[in-house]
Amino acid sequence: MIRLTAVAFCIMLLLPGMSWTETPSSAGPAPELDVLGRIHFNVNVSDFETSRAFYGALGFSTLSGFPDANTVAMAKAIGIDQPTTYDGSQGGEPGGYLLHGELIGLGMGRGVIDLIEFTLPRNEEPPYPALNRLGMARAVLESADVNADHEQLAKQGMTFLSAPVRRADGTLFVILKDPDGTFLELREVPGEPDNEAGTEIHRVGAVVINVSDLERSIGWYKMFGYALTSRFGGQEGTEVANAMGFADAVHLRGAVLEQEGDGSVIELVQWLTPYDSTPPYPLPVNHLGIHRMAFTSSDIESDVAKLEATGMEMISPITPCCSGPDAWGGIIAFHDPDGTVLELAEMPFMTWLQRFTNLLRSF
């Protein structure tokens, strides 16, 4: 029954695709939005089958597929502002996007990745070359035994930046790359794995977002139900720096934010040394790497009105998703203060199910 419920839940999570002009503090009190939790984060890949095998070896299984093509309006919703050369022969509308993807996960309530290969429009520029680039630089996968996973996955030929090491706070971690070079962090956290790959990975943890102003971003993400739970930072020595791909010691400030509904986690990091001011991936949302993250809204029209009242500009109007103009759900995309792409989505059944799973989590 739990497996069927998980599949039903994830079938509703199809979707891809506001610039920020004022911070909440400068535009008055930040609005309270009707956000119930994180749906998924997206990883764009250059070869779907190769990447699907990689994530399968980590322990991810298929939750659902979704349409390879869609409406021109959906294309505009994810930042494709000019018609593509797509002829409509594989469904959807001519001029829209063409892609292939799946929602993959580690089990009910353990996190979801939206894995996509874009054909039209195509962008083969590599992901961020280093962990300090502004935007979603990496995602954390929680493992009950990082050393065991490192040994198993290294034997399969996966690329790690180093052997596992401990941060100053005692956390054991290791950084690896997916086939395109997207950074993932295995972090040791107690838990019970439940996957057919035999790894100790049991949960999708934090999405790590690099920001230019930590305090501003803490206040901004609070609108989406993410409350500050702890802070971290300071200087890490050469061993940790090397494990993160840097030659010399690193200095940063960070904050852990937890969503009050589903318990999903965001880590905001402001890099002090070394600092890279290069903006996050631009639109459209087809760049290789982690390009966007989606949240469930129980009232998307109200949320958009509240955000627009603070000075936000949407990438497009609320767009029917995800089966054409008569679809019973809607999405909208926007940017955080540094330009990271985020989405709100509302689908009636998904909203009900998210409320139900959040309620179960509270017991």
GUNUZA-740995 format. One record per residue: x, y, z of N, C-alpha, C in turn; residue in three letters. Coordinates in steps of 0.02 Angstrom, whole numbers, plus 50000, padded with zeros to 5 digits. Atoms other than C-alpha are relative to their C-alpha. Layout:
<atoms>
XYZXYZXYZALA;...
</atoms>
This chain:
<atoms>
500414994050000500005000050000500435006350000MET;499554994249997501425012050042500325001149932ILE;499694999350066502265008449874499515003049950ARG;500514997350045500635011749780499875007450014LEU;500104993049983500385027849876500575004349975THR;499434996250024502145033449833499965001149925ALA;500064999350072501855030049649499465005149983VAL;500554995350014500185039249653500225007250014ALA;499764993349982501005053949739500455002849945PHE;499504997450046502415055249614499745000949930CYS;500294999050066501325053549460499765007149993ILE;500264993250003500635070549507500575005249995MET;499454995249998502365078349512500365000849933LEU;499694999450065502685081949329500315006849998LEU;499854993250009503415098549292500725002149993LEU;499574994749993504715108549238499615006450014PRO;500304993650005504515127749239499394999049988GLY;500044994649959504965181649439500725002650006MET;499374998149970506535191049452499865004050062SER;500094996849935506785198049624500265007149996TRP;499794993050005506825216849630500105003250068THR;499914997349933506695219949817500014994250049GLU;500015005049948507075209849971499395001050043THR;500584999149957505645206450093500095005750050PRO;499904994949949506435217950220499925007149972SER;500064993350029506475232650099499305001349974SER;500674999250028504705229550035499474999150053ALA;500485001249946503875227550205500054992950025GLY;499985006749972503505211750304499934994749945PRO;500035005450049503795195750205499324996650005ALA;500655003349998502145187550155500064992850022PRO;500045007149983501635170550222499664996449942GLU;500265003650058501395158750076499704993350020LEU;500335006449988500365142850063500414994349971ASP;499545005150025501875131850027500004994150049VAL;500055006049958501725113950091500654996150004LEU;499375003649999503465107550049500344999949932GLY;499615000650062504745103249916499744994049960ARG;500185005550044504185092849768500624996249980ILE;499395003150024505885089549693500505005449982HIS;499544995650036507455097249624500174996549935PHE;499885002650067507925095149442500744999349986ASN;499335000950025509525087949372499954998849925VAL;499985000850073509785090449185500624996149980ASN;499455004550019510875077549098500064999949924VAL;499885000250073511635075048925499824993349969SER;500175006750025511265056348909499574996750053ASP;500465002349948509725050349001500164993050023PHE;499905006949980510105031748998500634999250043GLU;499385000349961511885034049062499885002750070THR;500124996949935511315045549202499504996150041SER;500495004049963509825034749247500344994050031ARG;499625005649972511015020049271500425002250059ALA;499594997349945512145030849380499575000950062PHE;500424998749942510735036449494499684993550026TYR;500245006549978510065018749497500514996450043GLY;499475003049960511745012849564500055003250069ALA;500014996749934511555025549705499414997550042LEU;500595002649963509865017849751499345003049977GLY;500624996850022508595028349655499614995349953PHE;500455003850043507105019849573499515004749966SER;500474995950038505845026349446499345000650038THR;500654998749969504295034249522499475001449948LEU;500474998850055503455040749364500375003249942SER;499784996250058503735047249190499575006149992GLY;500424994350016502985062749112500085001649926PHE;499994998950073502635069548936500665002849975PRO;499394997550030504135072148824499915006749966ASP;500154993650032503275086848739499385003050033ALA;500554996749967501995099648793499805006149959ASN;500244994050034501205116348750500555005349994THR;499554994350005502105132048694499995004150064VAL;500064996449937501445140048853500444996950054ALA;499565003349952502355126948957500735001549985MET;499314998250019503945130648859500175006950026ALA;499884993249975503765149048902500055000150076LYS;499995000249927503465144449084500684998150027ALA;499325001949977505225137249094500535004249965ILE;499524995250025506025151949006500184999449927GLY;499885000650072505975146548823499575005349965ILE;500414994350023505415163348753499915000349925ASP;500075000350073505625159248567499814992949979GLN;500185006850023504805144548474500614996049979PRO;499465004550021505965129748449499844997249930THR;500115003250065506135119548289499594993650006THR;500405006249992505085105448363499375000349957TYR;500555000050048503765100148235499354997050026ASP;500625002749971502495092348353499884992749985GLY;500125006950021502715074748284500004995050057SER;499985004649943502975067048456499535002350056GLN;500484997549952501505075448541500135007350017GLY;499924993049982501285092548617499885004649941GLY;500114995050052501305108248510500655001649964GLU;499404997750036502515113448372500275006450032PRO;499684994149970503765126048437500134999350074GLY;499885001149929503775118748612500654996350012GLY;499385003649985505125108848700499914992549985TYR;499985007350006505625090648676500534997550048LEU;499555002549949506405081048818499814992850018LEU;500185006449971506435064448907500235000050073HIS;499814999949930506415062149094499584995450043GLY;500375003949950505825053049249500075003550067GLU;499934998549929505475056949429500284993850033LEU;499685005649967506635045949530500065001550075ILE;499974998849928506715043449718500284994150038GLY;499735005149955507315033349866499454996650040LEU;500565002949963505575028649929499555005450027GLY;500504995349976504055036750007500285004850052MET;499774995049952504515052950093500755000750005GLY;499274999949996506375050750056500325004749949ARG;499744995050046506545063949920499954997949927GLY;500115001150071506315065649732500475004449959VAL;499614996450050507445070749587499624999849934ILE;500314999450066506725076849421500584999749949ASP;499425001350043507995069249299499785000949927LEU;500234998250067507875076649122500595000749952ILE;499564998550056508795076148957499605004249949GLU;500324995850050508295090648843500284998549931PHE;499805000550070508325087948655499925006749966THR;500134993350026507535104648605499685004250055LEU;499344997750021508185116748656500554996150037PRO;499445003949973509865108248688500535004850027ARG;499464996149972511215115248801500504995150030ASN;499505004849977512805105148826500575003350039GLU;499494996949958513775117748929500054996150065GLU;499935004249940514495108449080499735003350062PRO;500234997249936513835110549257500555004250033PRO;499524995949962514675121949384500664996350009TYR;499365003449993516545118149388500254999550072PRO;499785000049930516705121449575499415001050046ALA;500545000049951515675120749733499825006950027LEU;500134993449972515725139449768499625004649952ASN;500384996050048514725145549617499315001850028ARG;500674998149978513125155349657499494995549967LEU;500525004450025511575144549638500004993350036GLY;500045006649970511175126449676500604995949979MET;499355002850018512935119649679500054992550012ALA;499985007249986512605102449752499384998050039ARG;500535002849959511345091049833500304994850046ALA;499745004749949511625080549989499584993749998VAL;500325006549992511215062049993500234997150067LEU;499835002449933511145055150170500144992549998GLU;499775006950000512075038850197500124997750072SER;499885002949934512115027550349500724997950008ALA;499305002249996513905022450306500365002749938ASP;499674996750056514885034350195500604996049976VAL;499415003850020516465023850197499824994049957ASN;500225005850038515535008450136499755002049931ALA;500254997750065514655018149999500575002449955ASP;499434997850040516275026249943500374994149971HIS;499655005950024517115009349930499614996549944GLU;500425003550050515655001449835499955003949935GLN;500114996050061515375015749714500655001549963LEU;499354999150033517225018849680500184993949959ALA;499875006250037517365000649626499604999849935LYS;500414999750061515995004349499500235005549952GLN;499724995050045517035018349425499745007150010GLY;500254993249989516155033449500500575004750021MET;499474995149989517175049449514499895003750066THR;500004996549936517545056049689500565005250001PHE;499484995049994518525071649732500544997950049LEU;499535002249949519375062749878499714993850034SER;500295004949953519155049150007499585003850050ALA;500404996549949517895052950145500435003450052PRO;499654996249948518465066150271499485002950047VAL;500454996949951517745074650424500105007650001ARG;499984992849992517305092850435500175001750073ARG;499824997949932517755103050589499474998050051ALA;500535001849953516055098750665499924992450008ASP;500025007349994516395080050647499614996449947GLY;500415003250052515265076850497500454996549949THR;499645003750051515935063250382499665001049933LEU;500304998850065515675067150198500504998449944PHE;499595000750059516315064350023499615002949941VAL;500324997050058515965073249858500124995649939ILE;499935003650063515625063949696499665003949945LEU;500304996850058515105068949521499584995049961LYS;500395004350044513735062049411500345000049931ASP;499655000650064514175057749228500135006749965PRO;499894993550031514015076049175500425004750042ASP;499604995849956514975082949324499605003750052GLY;500404996949947513525088349436500234997350067THR;499745001949934514125088249617499444997250045PHE;500425003049949513305076949746500444998950061LEU;499635001349938513825075249928499684994250037GLU;500235005249954513675059150026500195002250070LEU;499904997649931513475064150208499754994750048ARG;500195005349954513435051850352499485002550050GLU;500574998549956511755052750442499674993450016VAL;500325006449984510955038250537499344999249962PRO;500625001450036509535030050442499984992949977GLY;500115006850024508825014150369499935000049924GLU;500065000250073509205011850183499504994749978PRO;500485004750028507895003150076500025000649925ASP;499944999750073508515001549898500324993649974ASN;499775006250031508944987549778500735000449979GLU;499314999350021510674994549737500494997750054ALA;499575002349946511354989249907500435005550030GLY;499634994649968512005006449955499705001650068THR;500254997749935511805014450126499655006849994GLU;500344993650011510985029950048499264999150014ILE;500685001049978509285032150128499555006049993HIS;500434994050004508675049950100500355005549961ARG;499754993850030508875065349992500005005350055VAL;499944995049946509515078350115499925007049973GLY;500044992950017509855096750091500175001349927ALA;499764996950061509915105949927500415006050021VAL;499544994749978511405117549948499995005649949VAL;500064994250044511145134949877500515005250022ILE;499514994849986512605146949869499695006949987ASN;500314993450003512095164949901500525005450012VAL;499534994449990512915182049903499885003850065SER;500184996549938512025188550059499594995250043ASP;500325005349961511625175450190499385002450035LEU;500574997749961510465185850298499405001649956GLU;500544998650047509455191850150499664993649977ARG;500285006350026509225174150086499634996250054SER;500365003249945508725167450258499295002950004ILE;500654996749998507315180250261499574998449939GLY;500385001250062506825176850081499704993050000TRP;500255006850001506665157950098499504998650056TYR;500505000749947505665160150257499295000749972LYS;500664999350031504215165350144499724993349977MET;500205006550026504175147450079499954994750055PHE;500085004649944504035139850253500654997150026GLY;499355002649978505905136950279500265004150059TYR;499794996649939506375141350457500724998450017ALA;499305000849980508145143850520500044995250060LEU;499915004849945508665128950628500705000250030THR;499324999649973510545131350644500445003849951SER;499504996750041512055140550579500664996150004ARG;499355003350001513775134250531500485004649963PHE;499524996050037515375141050459500655000850035GLY;499334999249976517115146950490500494997549948GLY;499485002250046518725140850413500094992550006GLN;499845007150004519015122950357500704999349972GLU;499305000950019520795116650338500094996949931GLY;499815002350066521705109950187499684993349982THR;500285006650015521055092050202499285000649977GLU;500704999150019519235097450196499965004049935VAL;499994996150062519625110450062500154995649940ALA;499845004650055520435097149954499424995449983ASN;500575004450010518925085949979499435003649964ALA;500504996050034517865100249910500265002949935MET;499734998050064518995103049761500425006250000GLY;499604993949995520035117749825500694998450028PHE;499315001449979521915118649853500145002750069ALA;499854996749936521885130150004499385000150045ASP;500544999849951520835132350161499415004349974ALA;500604996350021519045138350134499685003250061VAL;500334996349947518055150850236499295001749976HIS;500704998950021516155151750230499555001050060LEU;500534999449951514565155750325499394996549972ARG;500575003750026513015145050315499444999550050GLY;500605000949958511275141550381499614994049975ALA;500445005750015510165126250388499285002250010VAL;500714998149998508325129350349499584993849989LEU;500455005850007506945116450373499295002349985GLU;500694998350019505235117250291499524997550054GLN;500425001649943503895117450425499494994649985GLU;500485005050018502745105850329500304993149990GLY;499745006650018503725091750249500684998450029ASP;499345001349969505385093750341500575000049951GLY;499454999650048506395095950181500485005550021SER;499474995649974508025105250206500355003749942VAL;499584996050043508945119250118500605002350041ILE;499424996949969510715124350161500215006049958GLU;499774993950033511175142150118500735001150019LEU;499284999149988513045145350100500245006449967VAL;499674994050026513935161950081500754998750004GLN;499285001250003515705158650024500375006650009TRP;499574994149989516985171050089500664999249963LEU;499375001750035518575162550025499994992649981THR;500004995650058518625157849884499295002149981PRO;500664997550019517175168449819499955000449924TYR;500144999650072516415167149645499345003749991ASP;500604995950009515175180649596499624998549936SER;500355001750062514665172449432499284998150014THR;500705001549986512765171849424499824992749987PRO;500245006850014511795155349426499834999049927PRO;500205001550069511275146549266499445004649977TYR;500534995850027510225157949155499424995849972PRO;500555003250035508555153949074500214998549928LEU;500525004549973507915143048997500304994750046PRO;499755004549948508035129249126500234993349971VAL;499755006150033508955116749015500754999050008ASN;499285000549989510745119149078500164993650037HIS;499795006049963511645103249132500145001950072LEU;499904998749929511675102149321499335000950036GLY;500604998749960510435106749459499755006949982ILE;500214993550028509445120549374499405003050035HIS;500594997249968507825122349472499754995450056ARG;500315003749945506845116949625499285002150005MET;500724998650000504955115549643499694998850068ALA;500365000549937503795118149791499254999249987PHE;500725000750004501985113049819499655005950032THR;500424994649973500735127249843499294997550005SER;500715001749995498965124749907499565005549973SER;500384994450030498435141549832500485004249959ASP;499474996850040499575146649691499805007149979ILE;500204993350019498535161649637500115005050056GLU;499894995649943498585169049811500755001150012SER;499284999349989500445165449829500325004749948ASP;499724995750052500845173649663499815007350012VAL;500214993149985499825189049709500415003050056ALA;499604997549943500755190549874500725001649978LYS;499324998950022502445188849789500055006049953LEU;500004994250045502025201249652499935006550038GLU;500094994049960501505213549786500655002350032ALA;499354998149973503305213249851500475002649946THR;499574997650054503995217949680500274994649955GLY;499755005450042504325200949603499705000349930MET;500235000850069504185198249416500024992649983GLU;500035007050017503625181149357500314998749931MET;499745001850066504455172049213499444999549949ILE;500595000550043502715168949142499395000350044SER;500605000849958500905168749200499964992850027PRO;500145006949978500275153549296499794996049939ILE;500095003950062500295139849164499704993250015THR;500295006749990499185124349151500544994649993PRO;499505005350000500225108949190499674993550021CYS;499455000450048500575096349133499784996349937CYS;500265003850057499455089148997499605004349952SER;500334995750048498955103948889499595005550032GLY;500374994249974497815119048906499434998350047PRO;500545002149956496465108948996500254996450062ASP;499715003449942497655102349129499715002950064ALA;500324998049937497025103149308500495002450052TRP;499514997149955498625109649384500335006149969GLY;499664994150026499695125049366500695000850031GLY;499334998549974501515130449385500195007249983ILE;499714993550016502485146549388500725000050026ILE;499294999949982504365149849394500235007150015ALA;499754993549976505385163949471500724999150022PHE;499305000149977507105168449537500055001950074HIS;499844997649933507815169949712500435006349993ASP;499634993650006508815185749754500644999749959PRO;499385000650038510385178949669499884997449929ASP;500145002450067509505172049514499904992549994GLY;500155007250001509235153749563499274999049981THR;500675001150024507695146949474499614995350045VAL;500455003949957506265140449582499314999949968LEU;500675000750026504475135049547499504999150056GLU;500585001949960502785134449631499554995849955LEU;500475004250037501555120849577499404998550044ALA;500605002049964499765117649627499614995049957GLU;500425005150031498835101649582499564997250056MET;500455001549944497285097249685500164993550037PRO;499875006349966497665078949721500685000250035PHE;499344999549970499495082649753499985004150064MET;500074995849941499005096249876499704996050058THR;500315004149948497875084349971500494994950027TRP;499535005249979499195070749974500585002950040LEU;499464996849962500545082850032499775001750070GLN;500274998649933499435088450175499974993650042ARG;500065006349965499135070250220500694997550023PHE;499335002449981500985065450218500325004650053THR;499744995549948501425081050318499684998550067ASN;500345001849938500115075950446500304993750030LEU;499695006249975500855058450459500685001450031LEU;499344998349974502565066150485499975003050070ARG;500064996549936501915075950635499894995250059SER;500125004849945501505060050734500654996750022PHE;
</atoms>
